[in-house]
Amino acid sequence: MNKSNATKNIALVLGGFSGEHDISVKSGMEVMRNIDKKYNVYPITISKNGWYYIDNEDNKYEVDKSDFSIRIEDKKITFDLAFPIVHGTPGEDGKLQGYFDLLDIPYTGCNMFASAVTFNKYYCKSIVSTLGVPVAKSVIINNFCYDIDVIAQKIGFPCFVKPNKNGSSIGISKVRDIEELPKAIENAFQQDDEVLVEEFIPGRELTCGVFRKNGVIIVLPVTEVIPKKEFFDYEAKYDSSKSDEITPANMNAYLSMAIPAYTNLIYEALNCSGVIRVDYIVNDTDIYFLEVNSAPGMSDKSIVPQQVRCYGMTITEFLNIIIDETFAKYESKRQQ
């Protein structure tokens, strides 16, 4: 059979090495439920204990990492495309993308460089600030020797302390005074070897998904996140009772134009692919960029699926666009 006419095998890659492992699995199972049945889909879990595929009878098959394949009985299964939904390392920091690049396996989402840059909050903010997009003041700490007084003077209080390279608000603290700062920094260092201390900007939290269709950037409807806790922490993100998410957000004419324009600009400037989500804080005077999520959650209650449905697409239609765009990009690259 001609390979181009055969049913394509897709590896749905989920899990990862971070505290977001279980969230990634939930996202992956929702994608599995919605992905077009025209594909053969194999959920591949990666963890510190191994990489494996488990079939419907709970049989476990180890992944051969030398070529990213599995063997079921006497049949070797290779993949036409990888669909990573790994939140945190190694899926959002570029490591998994570099691995697939070495094996010449097409994959959805951002490439290795864009993933690494967007995962590093400090570097990402530095780049975005050159585009004319306002960002909060911040200080990066990359070792355990730091001057509390200097940080306090530069950033002020209240402020946020967070791991520089992590997601889902794991390890984040809101600090009200200098006495709370050392403990918050220590807490963040438990999640990462770099810590970001960031100015607190009061305002509304808005977030916007964006992707490409036929090479054209499509900006999704904006969502406003209203946490019922003090800020949008891990619990608020994954417990729907802890926050309200309003899609589309209630915005004036300026925000309705500016948020999509900023999102389009950031997506293009950072050379992103697939779907990402860009987070902002908006107050009476300006729009502040917060961060890029290059592997946004895809569970039924996650923000991007909400925005996709508001845009007028089913999740299956949306996933088909992401997959088709990836195949088209790789085919074009191989013909060059």
Sequence and secondary structure as in RCSB ss.txt:
>XXXX:A:sequence
MNKSNATKNIALVLGGFSGEHDISVKSGMEVMRNIDKKYNVYPITISKNGWYYIDNEDNKYEVDKSDFSIRIEDK
KITFDLAFPIVHGTPGEDGKLQGYFDLLDIPYTGCNMFASAVTFNKYYCKSIVSTLGVPVAKSVIINNFCYDIDV
IAQKIGFPCFVKPNKNGSSIGISKVRDIEELPKAIENAFQQDDEVLVEEFIPGRELTCGVFRKNGVIIVLPVTEV
IPKKEFFDYEAKYDSSKSDEITPANMNAYLSMAIPAYTNLIYEALNCSGVIRVDYIVNDTDIYFLEVNSAPGMSD
KSIVPQQVRCYGMTITEFLNIIIDETFAKYESKRQQ
>XXXX:A:secstr
  GGGS  EEEEEEE SSTTHHHHHHHHHHHHHHS TTSEEEEEEEETTEEEEE TT  EEE BTTTTBEEETTE
EE  SEEEE   STTTSSSHHHHHHHHHT  BSS  HHHHHHHHSHHHHHHHHHTTT  B  EEEE SS   HHH
HHHHH SSEEEEESS  TTTT EEE SGGGHHHHHHHHHTT S EEEEE   SEEEEEEEEEETTEEEEEEEEEE
EESSSS  HHHHH GGGEEEESS    HHHHHHHHHHHHHHHHHTT  S EEEEEEE SS EEEEEEESS   ST
TSHHHHHHHHHT  HHHHHHHHHHHHHHHHHHHHH 
